[in-house]
Amino acid sequence: MPYVLQHKTSQQIFTCTQVNHYGLAYYGVKFWSDLEEAEQQFPTFLHNMEGMDPDAWHVTELAESEMKLCNVKLKNDPNLHVFWPHTRKPEVRKLEK
């Protein structure tokens, strides 16, 4: 099961540009395969990405199919953000400028 970062108050799932196993860049959900690795790495990862506050985020588990659904709904568009409320259905919103 993949482990992802979720914002504690907004329920937003952390997304960013990444490189897949084919070497192609894509915009999607940042995940780790191992819970211990996720918990150890995410504070430094967030700080290095955008100087974000790690205390505002926590690691949560999604089913692989749920994470893939989030990525499909993002449409590889960095202007979109995905939120995972308690209904366990992704909500996608366009970035407000």
N, C-alpha and C positions, 0 to 999 in steps of 0.2 A: 504494500500500500504506500502511496506517496504521502509525504509530509510537506505541508505548505505553510506559509505565513499568513496569518489573518489579523487584521487590525482589531484591537480589543473593543473599540467603541463603534466604528462604522461597519464592521464585518467585511471590509474589503479584503480580497485576496491579493497578495503581492504579485505583481506582474512586471516583466522587464524583457528587454531584448536578450536573446540567448542564441546559442549555436547548437543545432541538432547533430545527431551522429553522422549525418551526411556532410557536415561542414557548412550548412546553410543557416543563415540568421533568420530568426523568427521572433515574434512578440508573443509571449505566453506566460503561463503560471510558473513561477520559480518553485522547484520542488527538490526534495532529498528522498532517497530510498530508505534511509535509516533514521529512526527517531533520535538516537544519541548523536549522530552526526549533525542532524538539523539543529538540535538544541545547542550544540557546541559552536557551530559555524554561523548561525544567523545573526548574532549581534555584530560581529566583525563584518559580515557581508553587508548588512544594512548601513553600517557606518561608512564603508568603502563605496557603496553604490551612490548614495545621495546625502550622506551625513544624517540619515534618519535616526530617530530615537528608538532603539531596540525595546525599550520598556513599553512602547505603545503597541507592540505586536506580540503574538504568541504562535507557537507551532501547533498545528492541528492536522488531523489525518483526513484525507479524502479517499474514496475508492478511486481506482485508476480510471474507471469510466466517468466518474464525476469530474475529475480533473480534465479529462479529454473533452468533455462537454463544455467546460469553462473555456478551454482553448478554442474550440469551434466557435463559440459565441463571441469571442474576442475578434475573430476575423483577421488576425494578424495586424490589427489597427492599434497603434500606441495611443490613440485618442480615446480608446475605450477602457473602462475599468470594470472588473467583475466583483460582485459582492455575493457572499454566501450566507444568507440569513438562516435562521433556525428551521425554515421550511425545507431546507436541503435542496433548493432549486436555485440555480445561478440567476442573478439579475445583472444585466450589463447596462452601464450608463456612460454617456459621452462626457469626456472631460470638459468642465466649464472653464472658459477663458476669461 
